[in-house]
Amino acid sequence: MRNLAILMLAAPLMAQAPAGVDQTFFKGDPRTVMAGCADRARAIKPKDSRLLAEYGRAYLASGNRAKAEEAFAAALIDDAKDGETHRLIAYAWLKNGFKAEAVAALDKMVIMDPKAKNAFSKAAVNLLDAAMTDKAVELMKRAWILDPKDWQNCAEFTRAAVRNGKVDLAAEWALHTVEAKPKEERMWNELALVYADGGAEHN
């Protein structure tokens, strides 16, 4: 009886799935799934710059570069001065192996939003994970110059350096983390976890 009640409660939710979307849809070609989901997301919210950048990442991963580029262009029309939008576009390129396009997007980010320290530091982590150390350090230094007291950004870059086996780089940025706020217990705890986790990303 209880199972029947649960099924009755779930029925309205199950009925909301759009036509053509069932378990079979999600068992199909992953490229079709990602593009289809991005299409549906975009139909619901077509004018958010950061979401458009992420839709573009799904399109790019699905193999549809033209549609990805169209989404990226729409994102920049929506908000050309948002550093995080540029970073998300760069990340999309980077995740799909297009390093030159990623660097171009990041160079544009610096021009369009020169004080986007959080976008810079996130991009630096993305670049370090993609084995683009020089560019990663360049962007991280920009973030640090903008706010040398931001220990969280320094700690995240330290985490990425540990994760990628960059011992000297990790030590340099761990020291910057400490210098930012030496009496902050959360900072010391974060560094402890960085090394305890071997630089693994947060859960």
C-alpha positions as MATLAB code, in Angstrom:
seq = 'MRNLAILMLAAPLMAQAPAGVDQTFFKGDPRTVMAGCADRARAIKPKDSRLLAEYGRAYLASGNRAKAEEAFAAALIDDAKDGETHRLIAYAWLKNGFKAEAVAALDKMVIMDPKAKNAFSKAAVNLLDAAMTDKAVELMKRAWILDPKDWQNCAEFTRAAVRNGKVDLAAEWALHTVEAKPKEERMWNELALVYADGGAEHN';
ca = [
       0.000    0.000    0.000;
       2.868    2.332    0.882;
       4.567    1.684   -2.497;
       1.322    2.506   -4.278;
       1.091    5.798   -2.371;
       4.674    6.679   -3.350;
       3.953    5.903   -6.998;
       0.827    8.047   -6.891;
       2.805   10.951   -5.452;
       5.534   10.512   -8.050;
       3.124   10.278  -10.986;
       2.677   14.054  -11.449;
       6.460   14.503  -11.450;
       6.955   11.708  -13.969;
       4.270   13.201  -16.171;
       6.247   16.465  -16.411;
       9.047   14.934  -18.496;
       8.922   16.451  -21.995;
       8.053   14.357  -25.017;
      10.920   12.212  -26.199;
      12.740   12.263  -22.852;
      12.758    9.000  -20.943;
      15.365    6.586  -19.660;
      16.096    5.475  -23.212;
      17.048    9.050  -24.105;
      19.702    9.095  -21.376;
      21.082    5.715  -22.485;
      21.754    6.980  -25.991;
      24.857    8.541  -27.534;
      26.312   10.878  -24.854;
      26.848   13.552  -27.505;
      23.156   13.514  -28.333;
      22.261   13.630  -24.638;
      24.512   16.603  -23.854;
      23.395   18.595  -26.880;
      19.742   17.781  -26.239;
      19.955   18.819  -22.596;
      21.741   22.042  -23.535;
      19.033   22.782  -26.103;
      16.304   22.330  -23.486;
      18.157   24.440  -20.931;
      18.601   27.195  -23.482;
      14.925   27.082  -24.407;
      14.089   27.731  -20.746;
      16.712   30.441  -20.123;
      18.141   31.773  -23.387;
      19.742   35.027  -22.214;
      22.117   34.438  -19.327;
      25.747   35.017  -20.335;
      27.274   32.451  -17.987;
      24.704   29.791  -18.823;
      25.188   30.440  -22.529;
      28.909   29.841  -22.066;
      28.114   26.537  -20.381;
      25.614   25.550  -23.056;
      28.453   26.200  -25.481;
      30.705   23.811  -23.576;
      28.117   21.053  -23.963;
      27.752   21.777  -27.676;
      31.516   21.755  -28.130;
      31.826   18.441  -26.285;
      29.075   17.033  -28.485;
      31.136   17.852  -31.562;
      29.088   20.807  -32.769;
      31.661   23.606  -32.860;
      29.471   25.927  -34.917;
      26.661   25.783  -32.366;
      29.156   26.234  -29.527;
      30.625   29.334  -31.133;
      27.136   30.731  -31.656;
      26.365   30.220  -27.949;
      29.658   31.862  -26.953;
      28.915   34.839  -29.209;
      25.440   35.155  -27.667;
      26.999   35.040  -24.194;
      29.273   37.951  -25.022;
      26.418   39.921  -26.543;
      24.526   39.424  -23.285;
      27.442   40.582  -21.084;
      30.764   41.281  -22.774;
      32.310   42.744  -19.623;
      31.768   39.805  -17.273;
      35.107   38.155  -16.567;
      33.527   34.923  -15.383;
      31.665   34.552  -18.690;
      34.967   34.823  -20.560;
      36.528   32.311  -18.159;
      33.710   29.826  -18.740;
      34.173   30.162  -22.492;
      37.919   29.620  -22.089;
      37.242   26.602  -19.869;
      34.957   25.131  -22.523;
      37.710   25.426  -25.115;
      40.293   24.052  -22.706;
      38.194   21.039  -21.678;
      37.840   20.082  -25.320;
      41.502   20.437  -26.248;
      41.437   23.844  -27.949;
      44.273   25.572  -26.114;
      44.809   28.457  -28.537;
      41.116   29.384  -28.417;
      41.178   29.166  -24.617;
      44.132   31.540  -24.380;
      42.420   33.982  -26.762;
      39.300   33.945  -24.582;
      41.381   34.568  -21.457;
      43.282   37.417  -23.080;
      39.930   38.981  -23.917;
      38.777   38.433  -20.319;
      41.726   40.463  -19.007;
      40.935   43.315  -21.383;
      37.173   43.365  -20.811;
      37.183   42.852  -17.025;
      40.657   43.765  -15.743;
      39.683   43.542  -12.062;
      38.002   40.127  -12.145;
      40.357   38.585   -9.592;
      38.169   35.555   -8.878;
      37.792   34.776  -12.575;
      41.557   35.153  -12.993;
      42.328   32.765  -10.141;
      39.793   30.178  -11.340;
      41.238   30.419  -14.839;
      44.728   29.962  -13.386;
      43.593   26.704  -11.768;
      42.005   25.564  -15.047;
      45.226   26.311  -16.909;
      47.400   24.530  -14.366;
      45.199   21.442  -14.662;
      45.700   21.645  -18.442;
      49.520   21.710  -18.022;
      49.744   25.357  -19.129;
      51.856   26.439  -16.182;
      53.313   29.707  -17.488;
      49.936   31.132  -18.444;
      48.450   29.863  -15.177;
      51.088   31.667  -13.106;
      50.656   34.835  -15.164;
      46.921   34.961  -14.433;
      47.320   33.986  -10.795;
      49.790   36.815  -10.307;
      47.239   39.225  -11.759;
      44.650   38.006   -9.247;
      47.133   38.266   -6.394;
      48.236   41.803   -7.311;
      44.581   42.862   -7.317;
      44.063   41.450   -3.819;
      47.092   39.994   -1.995;
      44.936   39.454    1.110;
      42.625   36.958   -0.633;
      43.964   33.798    0.968;
      41.183   31.602   -0.462;
      42.284   32.207   -4.046;
      45.907   31.581   -3.102;
      44.930   28.362   -1.325;
      42.981   27.104   -4.343;
      45.964   27.710   -6.585;
      48.159   25.905   -4.055;
      45.693   23.005   -4.183;
      45.964   22.856   -7.969;
      49.758   22.964   -7.780;
      49.819   20.079   -5.279;
      47.353   18.132   -7.435;
      49.608   18.550  -10.457;
      52.827   17.661   -8.669;
      54.246   21.204   -8.862;
      56.082   21.110   -5.531;
      57.945   24.414   -5.826;
      54.907   26.247   -7.148;
      52.746   24.832   -4.356;
      55.267   25.990   -1.744;
      55.380   29.491   -3.255;
      51.615   29.900   -3.202;
      51.182   28.237    0.163;
      53.475   30.952    1.518;
      51.384   33.648   -0.209;
      48.326   32.064    1.420;
      49.922   32.323    4.849;
      51.162   35.872    4.271;
      47.632   36.968    3.358;
      46.181   36.170    6.792;
      48.615   34.436    9.159;
      46.252   34.486   12.161;
      43.262   32.963   10.351;
      42.585   29.446   11.603;
      40.466   28.601    8.557;
      43.428   29.406    6.323;
      45.732   27.045    8.221;
      43.049   24.353    8.184;
      42.562   24.782    4.441;
      46.283   24.345    3.812;
      46.286   21.269    6.034;
      43.478   19.806    3.908;
      45.207   20.775    0.657;
      48.139   18.594    1.605;
      46.035   15.925    3.339;
      43.938   15.524    0.187;
      46.944   15.539   -2.124;
      45.437   18.546   -3.870;
      42.236   16.719   -4.786;
      39.353   19.050   -5.583;
      36.789   19.727   -2.859;
      33.836   17.361   -2.620;
];
